[in-house]
Amino acid sequence: MVMPKDAIDKPTIVVSDTQHIELTEFDASLPIDVKSVLIANRGEIAVRVIRACRLMNLRSIAVFSDADKYSLHVKMADEAYSLGDGSVQDTYLNIPKLLKIIKRSQADAVHPGYGFLSENADFAREVRQFGRIFIGPSPQTIEFLGNKVKAKIFARKMGLPVIPGSDGYVNTFEEVKLAANDIGYPIIIKAAFGGGGRGMEIVESEDNLRTAFEGCQSIALEYFGRKEMLIEKVISGARHIEIQFIGDNF
């Protein structure tokens, strides 16, 4: 299913009852020949990228599952292609299906948003090998830093303090139980290849360890296609300090 630009109305984006977003033009010429961007994501994430495409006079291409066919990002995009029915694995995480849509839509670049395939090195590599621009880090960088276990090992080698936790992946309940007893409760279970806060849960005691572990692992497999987990000691009352680095090829 394809929804061309002239088949839908472009709604004003309402932030609240009294505030509207005005989309204004600005000089955003690119040093490379990009005229269209496919957004391999959904919802609010895709809407933000589509708004940026409008400002930069780029053709926006959305994808959607059957469950999301009436979503705002589908209505806002210049074109929208169906990923069909099924789970997230069958739709937004289905790399072969996305590559077919990239080819069919003749998209020049692919924006993964965040979550889903944004930290999947294989997807970034496939997009580049397909002759398209992947708007994001190189596959090598994703492979290195998208893996929380490898990132912590590297930080230790650089002499940086890291939160106490498992030395590697914990893939079974027996492994997570042993590591938790060694570290001491409370702990936090994390998807090793996850992002966006999915596949994470704080565990206060062994009483609910199995339920939390199996739940996190299930979410990780569904949203990231990987079930490797790690655990860390919970730091109570911690402040989240994050530094963003932005760069490009130029």
Helices and strands as residue ranges (DSSP letters): G 5-7, E 36-39, H 43-55, E 59-65, G 66-68, H 72-76, E 79-84, H 95-105, E 109-111, H 121-129, E 133-134, H 139-145, H 148-157, H 173-183, E 187-191, E 201-203, G 206-208, H 209-224, E 229-233
